[in-house]
Amino acid sequence: MSRMKKYYKFRNRFSPRLKGGETYVEAHRGYTMRQVVFLNDTVVVSNRNHPDYGFVLPAGYVDYAAFQELYDKEIKAGKVEPIKTISEKEFDRIWRQQLQANMEHWEEVKHRFPVGSVVRGCIATFYPQGVLIEMKPGIVGVADSRICRSSVPESVHKGHTVEAVVSGYQEDYQWLLLDAPQVIIN
């Protein structure tokens, strides 16, 4: 799978809210999977809901090479920095630093929500990894989006309540793994 992943570093010019931030991205088959943005004195990491920026992965397919071509004239004129390809090792170093900075909180979350716990939260966003459900600020779980969608006859939206069972822990994202999600329509 690693061969299909690509890693990039660039000064963000695509998101108006994160414009100018030094951005590190892991993309898999054109879908952004993980992202870290350093914006002034703020670090915005895609695995957590930032109080000012929310969840920050781009929605849908992103062709970073096409963006590079789109900005080719500006890059040659020195107006825009190019998107740089970086190594998996460089990206992982940045990502691991952010996980380590949150480790004490993550350990508390795992202690508070042991495997088998029934949890309830709201759908915060949809990521390639699944539906992110936030139980409380800073406590996020991921559930299979197909199962969430099949649990109700209507469409599933951000803000819907979900009840699920903690089945484990996704250490690389610091998310609770959620099984048997049931969307509750109010």
C-alpha positions as CSV (number, residue, x, y, z in Angstrom):
1,M,0.0,0.0,0.0
2,S,2.9,2.4,0.7
3,R,3.7,2.6,-3.0
4,M,0.4,4.2,-3.7
5,K,0.9,6.8,-1.0
6,K,2.5,10.1,-1.7
7,Y,3.8,12.8,0.7
8,Y,3.8,16.5,0.1
9,K,4.9,19.7,1.8
10,F,3.7,23.2,0.6
11,R,2.7,26.6,1.7
12,N,-1.1,26.4,1.8
13,R,-2.8,28.4,-0.9
14,F,-5.9,26.2,-1.4
15,S,-7.8,26.7,1.8
16,P,-8.8,30.3,2.6
17,R,-8.8,29.5,6.3
18,L,-5.4,27.9,6.3
19,K,-3.8,30.1,3.7
20,G,-0.1,30.5,4.2
21,G,0.3,27.6,6.7
22,E,3.1,25.2,6.1
23,T,1.2,22.0,5.2
24,Y,2.3,18.4,5.3
25,V,0.1,15.9,3.5
26,E,-0.2,12.1,3.1
27,A,-2.3,11.2,0.0
28,H,-3.4,7.7,-1.0
29,R,-4.6,7.3,-4.6
30,G,-5.4,11.0,-4.6
31,Y,-7.3,11.2,-1.3
32,T,-5.7,13.1,1.5
33,M,-5.5,10.7,4.5
34,R,-3.5,12.7,7.0
35,Q,-2.6,16.4,7.2
36,V,-0.6,18.7,9.5
37,V,-0.7,22.5,9.1
38,F,1.6,24.9,11.0
39,L,-0.2,28.3,10.8
40,N,1.5,31.1,12.8
41,D,1.6,29.7,16.4
42,T,-1.1,27.1,15.8
43,V,-0.9,23.5,14.7
44,V,-3.9,22.0,13.0
45,V,-3.9,18.2,12.8
46,S,-6.4,16.3,10.7
47,N,-7.1,13.6,13.4
48,R,-8.5,16.2,15.8
49,N,-11.3,18.7,15.7
50,H,-9.5,22.1,16.1
51,P,-11.6,24.6,18.0
52,D,-11.0,27.3,15.3
53,Y,-10.6,25.3,12.1
54,G,-12.5,22.0,12.7
55,F,-11.5,18.9,10.9
56,V,-9.2,19.8,8.0
57,L,-8.9,17.1,5.3
58,P,-9.9,18.2,1.8
59,A,-13.1,16.6,0.6
60,G,-12.7,14.3,-2.3
61,Y,-10.0,13.6,-4.8
62,V,-7.0,16.0,-4.9
63,D,-4.5,16.0,-7.8
64,Y,-1.5,17.8,-6.3
65,A,0.5,17.4,-9.5
66,A,-2.3,19.2,-11.4
67,F,-2.2,22.1,-8.9
68,Q,1.6,22.3,-9.5
69,E,1.0,22.7,-13.2
70,L,-1.8,25.2,-12.6
71,Y,0.6,27.4,-10.6
72,D,3.6,26.8,-12.9
73,K,3.8,30.4,-14.1
74,E,3.6,31.8,-10.6
75,I,6.2,29.3,-9.4
76,K,8.6,30.3,-12.2
77,A,8.0,33.9,-11.4
78,G,8.8,33.3,-7.7
79,K,5.3,34.4,-6.6
80,V,4.3,30.9,-5.3
81,E,6.4,28.2,-3.7
82,P,6.2,24.8,-5.4
83,I,4.6,21.7,-3.9
84,K,7.4,19.5,-2.7
85,T,7.4,15.8,-2.6
86,I,8.7,14.6,0.7
87,S,9.6,11.2,2.1
88,E,7.3,9.0,4.2
89,K,9.9,9.2,6.9
90,E,9.7,13.0,7.0
91,F,5.9,13.1,7.1
92,D,5.8,10.4,9.8
93,R,8.3,12.4,11.9
94,I,6.0,15.4,11.8
95,W,2.9,13.3,12.4
96,R,4.4,11.4,15.4
97,Q,5.4,14.7,17.0
98,Q,1.8,15.7,17.0
99,L,0.6,12.4,18.4
100,Q,3.2,12.5,21.1
101,A,2.1,16.0,22.1
102,N,-1.4,14.6,22.6
103,M,-0.4,11.3,24.2
104,E,-1.4,12.1,27.8
105,H,-4.9,13.0,26.7
106,W,-5.1,9.9,24.4
107,E,-4.1,7.6,27.3
108,E,-6.9,9.1,29.4
109,V,-9.4,8.6,26.6
110,K,-8.5,4.9,26.3
111,H,-8.8,4.5,30.1
112,R,-12.2,6.2,30.1
113,F,-13.5,4.2,27.2
114,P,-12.4,0.6,27.5
115,V,-13.2,-2.0,24.8
116,G,-16.9,-2.9,25.1
117,S,-18.1,0.5,26.2
118,V,-21.2,1.8,24.6
119,V,-20.7,5.4,23.5
120,R,-22.9,8.1,22.0
121,G,-21.7,11.1,20.0
122,C,-22.5,13.3,17.0
123,I,-21.2,12.8,13.5
124,A,-18.5,15.4,13.1
125,T,-17.4,14.8,9.5
126,F,-16.9,12.1,6.8
127,Y,-13.3,11.1,6.1
128,P,-11.8,8.4,3.7
129,Q,-11.2,6.3,6.9
130,G,-14.9,6.4,7.8
131,V,-17.4,8.5,9.8
132,L,-15.8,10.6,12.6
133,I,-18.0,10.7,15.7
134,E,-17.2,13.1,18.4
135,M,-18.3,12.1,21.9
136,K,-17.0,15.2,23.6
137,P,-14.4,17.8,22.5
138,G,-11.2,15.9,22.0
139,I,-12.8,12.4,22.0
140,V,-13.2,11.1,18.5
141,G,-14.2,7.7,17.2
142,V,-14.3,6.3,13.7
143,A,-17.1,4.0,12.4
144,D,-17.7,2.3,9.0
145,S,-19.7,4.8,6.9
146,R,-21.6,2.0,5.1
147,I,-22.8,0.5,8.4
148,C,-23.9,4.0,9.6
149,R,-25.7,4.6,6.4
150,S,-27.5,1.2,6.5
151,S,-28.7,1.8,10.0
152,V,-31.3,4.3,9.0
153,P,-33.7,4.6,6.0
154,E,-32.8,8.2,5.2
155,S,-29.5,9.9,4.5
156,V,-26.9,10.4,7.2
157,H,-25.6,13.9,7.9
158,K,-23.1,15.8,10.1
159,G,-24.7,16.4,13.5
160,H,-26.7,13.1,13.6
161,T,-26.3,11.2,16.9
162,V,-24.7,7.8,16.7
163,E,-24.5,5.1,19.4
164,A,-21.8,2.5,19.0
165,V,-19.5,0.1,20.9
166,V,-15.8,0.7,21.4
167,S,-14.0,-2.3,19.7
168,G,-10.4,-1.0,19.9
169,Y,-8.1,1.9,19.4
170,Q,-6.6,3.4,16.2
171,E,-3.2,4.4,17.6
172,D,-2.0,6.1,14.3
173,Y,-4.9,8.6,14.5
174,Q,-5.7,8.4,18.3
175,W,-9.3,7.5,17.5
176,L,-11.6,5.0,19.2
177,L,-12.6,2.2,16.8
178,L,-16.4,1.9,16.8
179,D,-18.5,-1.2,15.9
180,A,-22.2,-1.6,15.4
181,P,-22.9,2.1,14.9
182,Q,-26.6,3.0,15.0
183,V,-27.6,6.4,13.7
184,I,-30.4,7.9,15.9
185,I,-32.7,10.3,14.0
186,N,-34.2,12.8,16.4
